[in-house]
Each structure stands twice: as C-alpha cells, then as structure tokens.
Amino acid sequence: MYAIPIAGIIVGLLGIAYSIWLAKWVLRQDPGTEKMRFISQAIATGARAYLFRQYKTLAILLVVLAVAIFAFIDMPRGTVGLTALAFLVGALGSMLAGYLGMYVTTRSASRVAQAAATAGMGKALLISWRAGAVMGVSLASIALLLIAGFYVILSSLTTEWAVPLVALGFGASLVTLFMRVGGGIYTKAADLGADLVGKIEAGIPEDDPRNPGVIADNVGDNVGDVAGMAADVYESYIVTVTAALFLAAILHLPVAFVDLIILFATLALVATFAGTLLLDTKTKQPLSAINKAIYFTIAITTLFFFGSVFLIGLDMGQALALALATSLGAWVAPFIVKITDYFTSYSYAPVRRIAEQAKISPATVIITGYGIGLTSAIPVVATILAVLGISFLLGYYFVPVTGFGEFSKYLAGIFGTAMASVGLLIIAGIIITADSYGPVSDNANGVVEMAGLPDSVRDITDVLDSVGNTTKATTKGYAIASAAIAALVLFIALIFEIVYSAATILGEEMLRVIQVSMSNLTIINPSVLIGTFIGVLIVYFFTSRTLQAVGRTAMEIVEEIRRQFREKPGILEWKEQPDYARVVDIATKRALGEFLVPGLAAIVVPLLVGIFLGWNGLAGLILGAIVSGVPRALLMANAGGAWDNAKKYIELQGLKKTDMHKAAVIGDTVGDPFKDTSGPSLNPLIKVLNTLSVVFAYAIILANVSLGIYPAGLLPF
C-alpha cells in the first residue's frame, strides 16, 4: 500500500547523504591564506550568530501556536496532536534547510577565491556550484522525506490526515516568513549602509576591507539570499505538494493519484542528482553551463514523468493528461527564468535603457527602472495563467472526480492545475542550486578584494559574481511564480476545507453546503468585498513596514560607520582596523526587532477577519493578497535586479566614479530593499495567509456558528 511513499522516503534519505558528500567535498578544498580564512570565518560566525538568535526568538511563537493548534484544531477534530506535531516538524524542517545550506556557503567563499587564484575559473566554478548544490539537494530531500514520511504516518493513524499534512506547510511557511523578513532587513540595511558611506561618501571600492560594514554586508548575503531563499522555496515545495495531496483527499480520488504526486516528486529529485553532477567546468561561459544543467534536469524529469505514469494503474488518458500537466509546470521554470533574465540582465535593452538614463539624473534612473519593473510582471503572470488554463482543461476532461454534482468537472480541472504547480516546485533542487551559487560567488569576490589578491584573480571572480547576480535575480522570479501557483491551489483547498468543516459542524449534506457556499462567494457579498480590500491592505502594510525597517536599520549602520571613520581616521589610511563586529551586532539586533510586527500581522489579521467577517471575508482576504501581492513582488524583484545590473553595466564601460555611475549607484541603492527584502517577503506572506486559514478553518467556522454574527439566512451557509 505504501510502496511509492516508502520509495520517496528512501530517495529523500539518499539525497541527504549526497548533500553530506557534497559538503565534505567542498570543505576539503584549500581555504586559502590566513587572511582569507579570517574573513571567511568572520562571515560564517556573524551569519550563524544571527540565525541562532532568530531561531530563539521564533521558538516562543512556534510553541504558542502549536498549543493553539492542539487546543482549537486537534482536540475538537480528534486528531490527537497530529496537526500540532506536523506544524512543529514543518517549522523545524525550514530552520534546518536554511542552516544546512548556509553552513557550507559561508565557508565556501575563501575556497572559491583560492581556487580562482591557483587553478583558474573551472575549479572556482565547480566549488561554487557544489556549495550551492548542498543547499538545493538538501532542501528538496528534506521536503520529500517529510511529505512522504508524514503521509505514511498520518494516513495509517487517521482518516483525517489531510489537514495535519497541510499544517506541515504552515509551519514551514511561518518560519520562512520571519526568515525572509528578518534576513531581508539585515542584508539590505548592511548593504545600504556600507554603500552609502563607503562607495558614495568615502569613495572606496565595494568590499573594501577599510569599510566597517563590509563583513555585515557579506553576512547579509547569506542570511538573506541563502537561508531566506532556501527556506522560501523549501516551504513552497512543501505547501504545493501537500496542497495537491489535500485536494486528492477531499475530492475522494483513488489512492493512485496520491501515489502519483509522491512518485513524480521522487523522480524529480533523482533527476536533480544527475543535473548537479553534469556541470561543464571547461566552458568560458559559466552562465551557459548552469543553464544547460537546469535544462538537462527538467528534460530528464519530463521523461521520467511520461515513462513512469503508467505504472500506478491509471488509464492511458488519465496518465498522459497528468504527466503533461505536471511537465507543463516544470517547464514554466525556464520560461520565467528567461523572462526575468530579459528584464534584469545588462545583455538586453531594458537594463541598458536604465543605464542610459544615468546620464541625466538619479531620478530618471529610478523612474525608468520602476516602469520596467511594472512591465516585467505582465509576461510572467501571463505565462502562469496560460499554464493554469491548459492544466485546468487537462484535469477537467481526464480526472475522475464524482459526487459533487455540477461542480465535479470544475474540481477535476482544479486538480489539473494542482499537478502543474507540483511540476513547478518539485524541480526546486536544481533551481536553488543555481540560486545559492550566487551568494557564494559574491562572497568570494568580496574575499578577493578584502584579502588584496591580484587583479587577475578578481577578473575571474568578477565573471562568477556577475553570473551569480543573474542567477539570484532570475530565481527570485521562479520563487514568486511558485508562490502564485501554490497560493491559487491552496485557495481552492481552503474553500473546500471550509465546506467540509461547515458540513461536519452543522450536520448538513456536503453537496448542499457546496451549492450555498458558492452562491455566497460573490463580489457583491459585502464580506467578500471588505475582505478583498483587507487582503490588499495587508500587502501594502507589509511592504511599507519592511521598506521602512531597512531605512531605519541602515540609518543606524550609516551613523556607526561614519563614527568609526571620524574617530579612527587611520582606517582609511590602512593604519587602523575597523570594528566589523559592532556593525554586525547592530544589523542583527535591529533586524530581529523589526521583523515581529509584520510577521504577527500575517497571523492575527486573517484569524480576526475569519471570525468576525466569516469565511466569505477570509476568502476575499486571500484573493486580495494573491491578486495584489504577486504582481507587486514581481515589480519589486525585477526593478531591483534591473537597477543593480544597470550599475554593473556602467562599471563594465570603465565609468566608475563618474556622475553617471553615482546616479546608477543611487538607483541600485533604492533597488536593494525592493529585490532582497520587500519583494521576496511577499512570497511567504501569501502562503502563510493561505496555510494558516486552511489549518484554522474548522475553528473559524465553529466561532462563526457560536457568535451568530451573520444576517438571518447566512449562518453561516
């Protein structure tokens, strides 16, 4: 009965073993000179200290929420603590995914720099790639292991296994939300402070060891771009796959459909193992080699889908339709990566237009970049909608959903879209490998500068760093697209969890509850309309708080760097040592102090809306957050990436320290919190709103009935 889930568990364990082998290989490489080792160790120490302090802060909230889930969900439903346990394990998995990847990447920079100095680009590229693969493979392996393992445990203990499984995703989403917000504030405040005083005021190069903020800046690359991004995509993986399993359960699909989801995830991880090993290190174009590894992995994954789908007892039409829907989702990734690359790479017209505007003023740089960011959201959203539409039709005609009256075919189509979302996320291992390569190469470039290595070494690491900037920018588009699709699937799951909860609590027949609930879920229902606007306001509040938090933290860091330059004038003359630890400490304390308010708002607001505006208002809130949050996240991530690469394009023209370069630096400074704090933080925000609502749906409906807050005839259906 559990042959395929057990195979998933075994492959997940193999993936963890492979990650350990990769990590040991990377750490066996030469870490370089004593000065290089000191710099690398300082970055690793700062990153570890920040992460552990963040985890201690989160532990209190996680325990409180676990108790609430046990009291309000497990006790009334009779699931004997399983939902609370899954929530905690999902949260711990997210913490582990972030830590494992960051442990290796923070220790890899000096090794990449040393390889560039002694062995050339090929070896440096291989170390960077394998360091990133530790993150990518371990992330996908832990996610698959937890999903398959918890499915076996939960389904063998209770028929009510679906909601506890979604709680696994809720725990992962919640931790990711705080890691994204806190890490984003840290990384961009440190980067902003170091750039404003170092590059603009003091006129010293980026990553210059005389800058007291330079270690904090490199620490930030890891807590934001590695731990934050890893946790983001890890929880998207868990949320999406568990949402698809949840739909299979509530639609009463045969167990073969559950097996199919886990089988596809297992095969995609096997393909990822192969993809991470097939990197061409002899090329002079590292980006091309990385893209080929990604395309190879997706191609092999697609072949696996079509080759294996007939093994689990589906008829030919069902098998081909679901393999095609899942493959469409997988191929969304390179499409979105290419779209994002077009709008954020200096190889194309949009970024070069921004660079041209730097001849006029910083204002025109910002205006043009913002406009390009707006435009960039259109093709990405259009791609997502096209895939959702095609996969819906595949499900509509081939998935055997019955028992829901006139809604049966509609629900079958929704399952088709769920399979497309699964296809997009189960290739996350190779995508995150490419993403995590970015901070490693970035930090290696910093080590080369800080250690005073020859320009010939910097020439190599500059190329690797430029490629890393591209991979980081493009994978942000992937993460946002995955959040959008996962959120839409979860939205449908939420509606049917509400329907199921209402039918159970009120003792009503399920089909009647569906019919009445669908008639109430209309834009002319005041609760839906009000909830939708509240969802939009959450997105705006969240964006505002995170941007202002970066500004406040950066201001404190700027004052500290200015103080050190003022009180220790020998720093700029290479006669005195900057106090790096002081800036790291300021960034850590401020980031942790700033991340609680927006994070708690994501928990409290949907619960209050669900209780006092009812399930209609809650559904509206989720819809408003998705519709406003996804395009805004794309705008901010892509505009920020475009400003960053416009600056780099100007630098490549040999125009550093000119007025044109200064204008581009200001644009890049504005773009930093756009692309690395507020934009990426909207991904987990949308999913936390969804997963929280699914997990607490039963308690919300119970509260609606108890409070009797609906007008006559609408209590609650």
Secondary structure, 3 states (H helix, E strand, C coil): CCHHHHHHHHHHHHHHHHHHHHHHHHHCCCCCCHHHHHHHHHHHHHHHHHHHHHHHHHHHHHHHHHHHHHHHHHHHHCCCCHHHHHHHHHHHHHHHHHHHHHHHHHCCHHHHHHHHHHCCHHHHHHHHHHHHHHHHHHHHHHHHHHHHHHHHHHHHHCCCCHHHHHHHHHHHHHHHHHHHHHHHHHHHHHHHHHHHHHHHHHCCCCCCCCCCCHHHHHHHHHHHHHHHHHHHHHHHHHHHHHHHHHHHHHCCCCHHHHHHHHHHHHHHHHHHHHHHHCCCCCCCCHHHHHHHHHHHHHHHHHHHHHHHHHHHCCCHHHHHHHHHHHHHHHHHHHHHHHHHHHHHCCCCHHHHHHHHHCCCCHHHHHHHHHHHHHHHHHHHHHHHHHHHHHHHHHHHHHCCCCCCHHHHHHHHHHHHHHHHHHHHHCCHHHHHHHHHHHHHHHHHHHHHHHCCCCHHHHHHHHHHHHHHHHHHHHHHHHHHHHHHHHHHHHHHHHHHHHHHHHHHHHCCCHHHHHHHHHHHCCCCCHHHHHHHHHHHHHHHHHHHHHHHHHHHHHHHHHHHHHHHHHHCHHHCCCCCCCCHHHHHHHHHHHHHHHCHHHHHHHHHHHHHHHHHCHHHHHHHHHHHHHHHHHHHHHHHHHHHHHHHHHHHHHHHCCCCCCHHHHHHHHHHHHHHHHHHHHHHHHHHHHHHHHHHHHHHHHHHHHHHHHHCCCCCCCCCC
